[in-house]
Amino acid sequence: MAPALLLCIPLVGNVMSSEVNWSGYDFLIAAVMLWGTVGLIHLIVSRVTKPILRIMLCCLALVALALIWTELAVGIFGTTLAGS
């Protein structure tokens, strides 16, 4: 449910402001990334038994999501993902 609620934020921004300009493709990519991260965290929590390793892997998944999201948004690394 959380990924769907998070996707409502840019949807409202699209409707209310001309500064937010997300296409359907942007929403699709964001949904795949969010649901994929939620699925990965669920898999980690259900399979990994050591608490420290569980926390570290979940944090790694969230950092990976943040880095990929940031690269797609503003291109901090200058890869082809951001259109550079």
Backbone as CSV, one residue per row, in Angstrom:
resi,resn,N_x,N_y,N_z,CA_x,CA_y,CA_z,C_x,C_y,C_z
1,MET,0.815,-1.199,0.000,0.000,0.000,0.000,0.862,1.268,0.000
2,ALA,2.016,1.205,0.655,2.884,2.381,0.744,3.366,2.871,-0.624
3,PRO,3.780,1.979,-1.542,4.192,2.495,-2.858,3.071,3.227,-3.590
4,ALA,1.856,2.731,-3.470,0.729,3.401,-4.129,0.493,4.789,-3.526
5,LEU,0.622,4.890,-2.218,0.454,6.193,-1.574,1.579,7.150,-1.959
6,LEU,2.799,6.630,-2.072,3.911,7.478,-2.489,3.732,7.987,-3.915
7,LEU,3.143,7.172,-4.775,2.915,7.600,-6.151,1.794,8.634,-6.264
8,CYS,0.994,8.765,-5.231,-0.054,9.790,-5.234,0.526,11.197,-5.098
9,ILE,1.717,11.297,-4.512,2.331,12.614,-4.322,2.640,13.269,-5.677
10,PRO,3.380,12.606,-6.584,3.596,13.259,-7.886,2.322,13.363,-8.718
11,LEU,1.369,12.462,-8.498,0.102,12.559,-9.229,-0.629,13.840,-8.865
12,VAL,-0.677,14.144,-7.588,-1.302,15.398,-7.143,-0.503,16.582,-7.660
13,GLY,0.832,16.458,-7.659,1.676,17.523,-8.197,1.427,17.764,-9.671
14,ASN,1.206,16.689,-10.414,0.900,16.816,-11.841,-0.396,17.581,-12.067
15,VAL,-1.374,17.328,-11.236,-2.689,17.953,-11.391,-2.662,19.412,-10.925
16,MET,-1.958,19.670,-9.828,-1.996,20.997,-9.212,-1.017,22.000,-9.811
17,SER,0.103,21.522,-10.355,1.160,22.436,-10.772,1.668,22.077,-12.162
18,SER,2.127,23.092,-12.856,2.729,22.834,-14.161,4.214,22.516,-14.031
19,GLU,4.787,22.670,-12.839,6.195,22.388,-12.617,6.478,20.897,-12.510
20,VAL,5.510,20.130,-12.090,5.657,18.670,-12.035,5.155,18.123,-13.359
21,ASN,6.024,17.434,-14.078,5.673,16.975,-15.415,6.028,15.497,-15.567
22,TRP,5.264,14.628,-14.937,5.494,13.187,-15.026,4.600,12.610,-16.119
23,SER,5.172,11.764,-16.950,4.387,11.054,-17.962,3.953,9.710,-17.395
24,GLY,3.169,8.996,-18.151,2.760,7.661,-17.737,3.949,6.726,-17.581
25,TYR,4.955,6.921,-18.439,6.175,6.118,-18.367,6.911,6.369,-17.052
26,ASP,6.951,7.626,-16.589,7.587,7.955,-15.313,6.879,7.255,-14.155
27,PHE,5.555,7.262,-14.195,4.799,6.580,-13.149,5.038,5.068,-13.180
28,LEU,5.136,4.508,-14.376,5.392,3.072,-14.509,6.754,2.700,-13.931
29,ILE,7.792,3.449,-14.289,9.138,3.182,-13.776,9.170,3.342,-12.258
30,ALA,8.552,4.385,-11.737,8.528,4.602,-10.294,7.789,3.469,-9.581
31,ALA,6.688,3.021,-10.146,5.927,1.930,-9.539,6.741,0.638,-9.533
32,VAL,7.407,0.341,-10.637,8.233,-0.877,-10.698,9.358,-0.801,-9.672
33,MET,9.993,0.357,-9.570,11.089,0.502,-8.603,10.594,0.373,-7.169
34,LEU,9.486,1.028,-6.854,8.970,0.972,-5.475,8.469,-0.420,-5.114
35,TRP,7.666,-1.023,-5.992,7.156,-2.366,-5.696,8.279,-3.391,-5.682
36,GLY,9.285,-3.216,-6.549,10.429,-4.116,-6.545,11.218,-4.032,-5.256
37,THR,11.405,-2.818,-4.753,12.117,-2.642,-3.489,11.314,-3.221,-2.324
38,VAL,10.016,-3.006,-2.338,9.170,-3.591,-1.288,9.243,-5.115,-1.339
39,GLY,9.198,-5.686,-2.530,9.302,-7.138,-2.666,10.653,-7.664,-2.199
40,LEU,11.726,-6.940,-2.542,13.055,-7.349,-2.111,13.189,-7.285,-0.597
41,ILE,12.677,-6.241,0.016,12.738,-6.130,1.471,11.904,-7.224,2.122
42,HIS,10.765,-7.529,1.558,9.945,-8.623,2.090,10.700,-9.947,2.001
43,LEU,11.375,-10.175,0.887,12.167,-11.384,0.712,13.310,-11.449,1.727
44,ILE,13.979,-10.341,1.927,15.069,-10.286,2.900,14.557,-10.585,4.298
45,VAL,13.463,-9.959,4.689,12.922,-10.141,6.033,12.460,-11.587,6.249
46,SER,11.912,-12.206,5.219,11.397,-13.559,5.392,12.485,-14.632,5.316
47,ARG,13.605,-14.361,4.640,14.636,-15.391,4.435,15.857,-15.258,5.338
48,VAL,16.237,-14.032,5.673,17.460,-13.821,6.446,17.132,-13.907,7.933
49,THR,17.907,-14.716,8.659,17.602,-14.945,10.070,18.401,-14.056,11.012
50,LYS,19.604,-13.660,10.632,20.423,-12.822,11.503,19.930,-11.378,11.446
51,PRO,19.596,-10.804,12.604,19.023,-9.443,12.612,19.945,-8.383,12.024
52,ILE,21.238,-8.441,12.330,22.162,-7.421,11.817,22.264,-7.504,10.297
53,LEU,22.368,-8.711,9.775,22.435,-8.896,8.331,21.134,-8.457,7.663
54,ARG,20.030,-8.729,8.311,18.722,-8.308,7.792,18.643,-6.791,7.679
55,ILE,19.085,-6.104,8.732,19.055,-4.640,8.733,19.994,-4.087,7.665
56,MET,21.183,-4.662,7.566,22.153,-4.177,6.585,21.647,-4.375,5.155
57,LEU,21.056,-5.516,4.856,20.555,-5.775,3.512,19.358,-4.878,3.175
58,CYS,18.498,-4.646,4.146,17.360,-3.741,3.917,17.845,-2.317,3.676
59,CYS,18.841,-1.884,4.440,19.406,-0.548,4.226,20.073,-0.458,2.860
60,LEU,20.763,-1.516,2.452,21.390,-1.542,1.137,20.339,-1.436,0.028
61,ALA,19.226,-2.121,0.179,18.154,-2.046,-0.812,17.582,-0.628,-0.888
62,LEU,17.410,0.023,0.253,16.877,1.380,0.265,17.869,2.396,-0.312
63,VAL,19.161,2.201,-0.025,20.175,3.091,-0.593,20.231,2.919,-2.111
64,ALA,20.151,1.673,-2.576,20.146,1.424,-4.025,18.943,2.097,-4.681
65,LEU,17.773,1.996,-4.052,16.583,2.666,-4.577,16.802,4.175,-4.648
66,ALA,17.340,4.755,-3.577,17.560,6.202,-3.545,18.560,6.644,-4.611
67,LEU,19.639,5.877,-4.792,20.636,6.248,-5.797,20.093,6.140,-7.218
68,ILE,19.364,5.079,-7.503,18.790,4.918,-8.838,17.731,5.990,-9.097
69,TRP,16.893,6.252,-8.107,15.856,7.275,-8.239,16.488,8.647,-8.502
70,THR,17.547,8.963,-7.747,18.222,10.248,-7.911,18.886,10.344,-9.281
71,GLU,19.500,9.247,-9.724,20.124,9.254,-11.050,19.085,9.477,-12.144
72,LEU,17.943,8.837,-12.026,16.888,9.035,-13.020,16.314,10.448,-12.966
73,ALA,16.270,11.024,-11.781,15.671,12.355,-11.625,16.589,13.474,-12.100
74,VAL,17.842,13.458,-11.661,18.709,14.591,-11.958,20.040,14.215,-12.589
75,GLY,20.364,12.945,-12.670,21.591,12.522,-13.330,22.857,12.857,-12.563
76,ILE,22.932,12.497,-11.286,24.105,12.856,-10.485,25.373,12.150,-10.932
77,PHE,25.270,11.006,-11.569,26.451,10.273,-12.020,26.720,10.453,-13.511
78,GLY,25.785,10.985,-14.240,25.970,11.234,-15.664,25.933,9.989,-16.525
79,THR,25.182,8.977,-16.106,25.079,7.747,-16.902,24.003,7.919,-17.975
80,THR,23.856,6.893,-18.798,22.847,6.950,-19.850,21.429,6.796,-19.303
81,LEU,21.288,6.364,-18.055,19.958,6.260,-17.453,19.269,7.615,-17.389
82,ALA,20.060,8.643,-17.146,19.495,9.991,-17.010,19.384,10.716,-18.332
83,GLY,19.764,10.047,-19.409,19.655,10.676,-20.708,20.908,11.406,-21.155
84,SER,22.003,11.233,-20.414,23.269,11.895,-20.779,23.997,11.107,-21.841
